[in-house]
Amino acid sequence: MSNKAEEKSYFISFETAVLQPFIVNNMIFTKVTNFSGESHIIGKKPFDIVRHSCSFYGSSFQHTVRLSRDAIGNYLKLPILIAHDFGNPCIFLPILSPKSDLNVWFSLKAIAGFYPSEEGCVVVLTNGQKIIVPSSPQTISRQVGFANILNMHLLKRMSYLINTGYTTQTPRIQKDTQY
C-alpha cells in the first residue's frame, strides 16, 4: 500500500473489492482494495467515489437507488448497481448509511464470509483478507441478502433481454413473374 494519497480520479471497476474510509489529520480519504489484495489510498471520500463511478458508467446514484428500490423494496442502505458488463453486474453494498463518511462499501463478489467480533463484525474477502466493520452480523447478512436479491433481479432482466430480444432477418424479396 502506498502512503501518499492519490489525487487522480478513481472509478470503481470489476476488480474493486472494498472502499474503506481512511482518516488522516481529520481528513477522510478512501482505502481501495482490489480482488488481488492490492490496496492504495485515494484522496476522496468513499461516497464521492461511488457517486462519480455511477456517473462515469452513465447513471446517477439516485437512479441506482431507484433501481434497487424497484427490485427489493423501500429499505434503507440498499445495495446498488455500479455497472454491468455483458450481463455481469457490479454490485456494491453499504454497511452504514451510504452517505456516511465512515461507511464501508463492499463488492458483493468480494465477500466470502463474515462472523461476529467484539468490534462488530469481521468480513472475510475472497482473497483471504479480513476487514473489521462496526456493524452486527445480522446487518451484514441483511445487506448480502439484499445484494443477492438485486443480483438475481438483474440477471433475470438480462436473461429476458437476451432470450426475447428483437431478431433481425433480412426481408425476402419476391420476384414478380409478370415482368
C-alpha positions in Angstrom: 0.0 0.0 0.0 1.3 3.4 -0.9 1.5 6.1 1.9 0.7 9.0 -0.4 -2.9 9.7 -1.2 -3.5 9.8 -5.0 -5.5 12.8 -6.1 -6.4 11.4 -9.5 -10.0 10.4 -10.3 -10.7 6.8 -9.4 -13.7 4.8 -10.7 -14.9 1.6 -9.3 -14.2 -1.4 -11.6 -14.9 -5.1 -11.6 -11.6 -5.5 -9.8 -12.6 -3.2 -6.9 -13.4 -5.3 -3.8 -13.7 -2.7 -1.0 -13.9 1.1 -0.4 -12.9 1.9 3.2 -12.7 5.3 4.9 -9.2 6.2 5.9 -8.8 9.1 8.3 -5.6 11.2 8.4 -5.5 14.5 10.4 -9.3 14.7 10.4 -9.4 14.4 6.7 -11.2 11.4 5.1 -9.6 9.5 2.3 -10.5 6.1 0.8 -8.5 2.9 1.0 -9.3 1.0 -2.1 -8.7 -2.8 -2.0 -8.8 -4.9 -5.2 -9.6 -8.6 -5.5 -5.9 -9.3 -5.8 -5.3 -7.8 -2.3 -3.5 -4.7 -3.6 -4.6 -1.5 -1.9 -4.0 2.2 -2.3 -5.3 5.5 -0.9 -7.4 7.8 -2.9 -7.9 11.5 -1.9 -11.7 11.3 -2.0 -14.4 10.1 0.4 -15.9 6.6 -0.4 -19.3 8.1 -1.2 -17.8 10.5 -3.7 -16.1 7.6 -5.5 -19.3 5.7 -5.6 -21.2 8.7 -6.9 -18.6 9.6 -9.5 -18.4 5.9 -10.6 -22.2 5.8 -11.2 -21.9 9.0 -13.3 -18.9 7.6 -15.2 -20.8 4.5 -16.2 -23.8 6.5 -17.4 -26.2 6.6 -14.5 -26.5 8.5 -11.2 -26.5 7.5 -7.6 -30.2 8.4 -7.3 -31.1 6.3 -10.3 -29.2 3.3 -9.0 -31.1 3.6 -5.6 -34.4 3.8 -7.5 -33.5 0.7 -9.5 -32.7 -1.1 -6.2 -36.0 0.0 -4.6 -37.9 -1.3 -7.6 -36.2 -4.7 -7.3 -36.0 -5.0 -3.5 -38.5 -2.6 -1.8 -38.3 0.6 0.1 -35.5 -0.2 2.6 -32.6 1.8 3.9 -28.9 1.1 2.9 -29.8 -0.6 -0.3 -27.1 -2.2 -2.5 -26.6 -0.6 -5.8 -25.6 -1.5 -9.3 -22.5 0.4 -10.3 -22.1 -1.0 -13.8 -22.7 -4.2 -15.8 -20.7 -5.9 -18.4 -22.5 -8.4 -20.8 -24.9 -9.4 -18.0 -22.3 -9.4 -15.3 -23.5 -6.9 -12.6 -21.0 -5.0 -10.4 -23.0 -4.6 -7.2 -21.7 -2.7 -4.2 -23.4 -2.7 -0.8 -23.0 -0.2 2.0 -22.6 -1.2 5.7 -23.7 2.1 7.2 -25.7 4.9 5.6 -24.5 5.3 2.1 -23.7 9.0 2.5 -21.9 8.5 5.9 -18.2 9.4 5.8 -17.5 6.2 7.8 -19.4 3.8 5.5 -17.5 0.9 4.1 -18.6 -0.3 0.6 -18.1 -4.0 -0.4 -18.4 -5.6 -3.8 -20.9 -8.4 -3.5 -18.5 -10.8 -5.2 -15.7 -9.9 -2.7 -17.4 -11.3 0.4 -16.5 -14.8 1.2 -18.0 -14.9 4.7 -18.4 -13.0 7.9 -18.5 -13.6 11.7 -19.1 -11.6 14.9 -16.3 -9.9 16.8 -16.1 -7.6 19.8 -15.7 -4.5 17.4 -18.8 -5.5 15.4 -18.2 -8.0 12.6 -15.3 -9.4 10.6 -15.9 -9.6 6.9 -13.7 -12.2 5.1 -12.9 -11.4 1.5 -12.4 -13.9 -1.3 -8.7 -13.0 -1.3 -8.4 -14.0 2.3 -8.2 -10.5 3.8 -10.3 -9.8 6.9 -11.9 -6.4 7.5 -13.5 -5.3 10.7 -16.6 -3.2 10.3 -18.7 -1.5 13.0 -21.9 -3.5 12.2 -23.6 -6.6 13.6 -23.5 -9.9 11.7 -27.3 -9.5 11.2 -26.7 -6.2 9.4 -24.1 -7.8 7.1 -26.4 -10.8 6.5 -29.2 -8.5 5.6 -27.0 -6.5 3.2 -25.6 -9.6 1.5 -29.2 -10.9 1.2 -30.4 -7.7 -0.4 -27.4 -7.6 -2.8 -28.2 -11.2 -3.9 -31.8 -10.3 -4.5 -30.7 -7.4 -6.6 -28.2 -9.6 -8.4 -30.9 -12.2 -9.3 -33.3 -9.5 -10.4 -30.6 -8.0 -12.8 -29.6 -11.5 -14.1 -33.3 -12.3 -14.8 -33.7 -9.0 -16.6 -30.6 -9.6 -18.7 -31.7 -13.2 -19.5 -35.1 -11.8 -20.6 -33.4 -9.3 -22.9 -31.2 -12.0 -24.4 -33.9 -14.6 -24.9 -36.7 -12.3 -26.1 -34.8 -9.6 -27.8 -35.6 -8.5 -31.3 -34.4 -10.8 -34.0 -33.2 -9.3 -37.2 -34.0 -11.0 -40.5 -33.3 -9.8 -43.9 -36.6 -9.3 -45.8 -37.2 -11.7 -48.7 -37.8 -10.0 -52.0 -40.2 -11.9 -54.1 -39.6 -11.8 -57.8 -42.5 -10.7 -59.8 -43.1 -13.1 -62.6 -45.2 -10.7 -64.8 -42.3 -8.6 -65.9 
